[in-house]
Amino acid sequence: MDVMPMTGRPRVRRSKNDASVASLIEELKHAVDEGKYAAHSLFPSERQLCEQYGVVRRVAHRAMECLEQEGIVYRRARSGTFVRGPVGGPELQSRLRTVTFVEDRWPMPDNLRFNLREYLAAYTATFDGTGIQMRFVPSPGDDRGFEHYFLDTVPLQEQACILVNVTPSAFMKWMQEHRVSYVVQHYTEYPCDGLPEHHSVIVNKFRGAFEMVRHLLDLGHRRIGFMGPLDSNDLNGAVYRGYCAGMEWAGLMPGSEDLVNLATDDVEATVGPAMKFLDRKDRPTALFLQTDAMAQGVLTAAHRLGIRVPEELSVAGYDDSPGADATDPPLTTVASPRYRLAHTAAEMLLAIAKGGFQSWQQRVLDCRLVVRKSTAAPGGASTEQRQGPRA
């Protein structure tokens, strides 16, 4: 099976079985994320997966292999396959006593609090029963006094750190020099130039954007606009790069008139530029937005202009933030694996503290396409009417 790269032009020749495997993997990951299969519980057998999800044995077998490779499930000889849970036990508790979470914005802004809630739920579930204390501090602004970010009542070797969406180079080097275990947990890929080698968990936002463009192309759209930061070198540029890759794959080159360079995560701040963009006869038939908040602003603008969604304009967002399913119409979007991101980072940190890795580890998590009623064929019925619900 061809594997989608994180950057560059994707290879997309996929068989029907490949597509079925990818779809089943996403379904199973979502089920684990939502707690349908609890930690250390027996996972369905390949035969049971075939019955429950209506797939052939080859698809179920390949999906199970991929889940095992990603560390989501593990096998026990003559016992079956189980969901991987938190790494813990008395041996670990005596080694690791405190985890410090470092982020630029503690507390997070109101519009990002949904991220924090899912992060906290994942951290709590992972560290529950270990006796490990959790602390939250803002990212250090300089290279002085890094020891103050840790407890002076606990030896440094018994403390660890998760860097949440930040990569302070001097701080990372200081932690390595002082043998403090840490993991970078990041919402997207980030430049590593000048950073020491380190363990990380990141989200493949590039692929999520590419898959959304493919979804719109499959519906029949050929003019697909984009609204968001257009600087591909920016941290938020992965969505734009994925959009461009999807258009390039289809042999389409979006013109400047179909692009809006806007960096905001505010609904009201999007409405004005969206109305100006949409109030013309030659507008695109579909519009892909950097965030769900921007997509909600576009829905508001379309309503004020009398543009019907999705009959006259398909609208798609990114993040699957709270309320995305309650817009009018419910928003098609890309779901970032927020809970799984934090859970994976916490589990990796525990394994590192226990000496579980012999080399630097990087986990790359895929996003999930969530198809609702805001996208449809140009001038046609909604996606759910044509294909049935997928989320």
Secondary structure as GFF3:
##gff-version 3
##sequence-region A 1 391
A	DSSP	alpha_helix	16	33	.	.	.	ID=ss1
A	DSSP	alpha_helix	46	53	.	.	.	ID=ss2
A	DSSP	alpha_helix	57	69	.	.	.	ID=ss3
A	DSSP	beta_strand	73	76	.	.	.	ID=ss4
A	DSSP	beta_strand	80	83	.	.	.	ID=ss5
A	DSSP	alpha_helix	90	93	.	.	.	ID=ss6
A	DSSP	beta_strand	98	103	.	.	.	ID=ss7
A	DSSP	three_ten_helix	110	112	.	.	.	ID=ss8
A	DSSP	alpha_helix	113	127	.	.	.	ID=ss9
A	DSSP	beta_strand	133	138	.	.	.	ID=ss10
A	DSSP	three_ten_helix	146	149	.	.	.	ID=ss11
A	DSSP	three_ten_helix	156	158	.	.	.	ID=ss12
A	DSSP	beta_strand	159	164	.	.	.	ID=ss13
A	DSSP	alpha_helix	169	177	.	.	.	ID=ss14
A	DSSP	beta_strand	181	186	.	.	.	ID=ss15
A	DSSP	beta_strand	199	204	.	.	.	ID=ss16
A	DSSP	alpha_helix	205	219	.	.	.	ID=ss17
A	DSSP	beta_strand	224	228	.	.	.	ID=ss18
A	DSSP	alpha_helix	237	249	.	.	.	ID=ss19
A	DSSP	three_ten_helix	256	258	.	.	.	ID=ss20
A	DSSP	beta_strand	259	261	.	.	.	ID=ss21
A	DSSP	alpha_helix	267	278	.	.	.	ID=ss22
A	DSSP	beta_strand	286	289	.	.	.	ID=ss23
A	DSSP	alpha_helix	292	305	.	.	.	ID=ss24
A	DSSP	beta_strand	314	316	.	.	.	ID=ss25
A	DSSP	beta_strand	333	335	.	.	.	ID=ss26
A	DSSP	alpha_helix	338	353	.	.	.	ID=ss27
A	DSSP	beta_strand	362	366	.	.	.	ID=ss28
A	DSSP	beta_strand	368	370	.	.	.	ID=ss29
A	DSSP	alpha_helix	383	387	.	.	.	ID=ss30
###
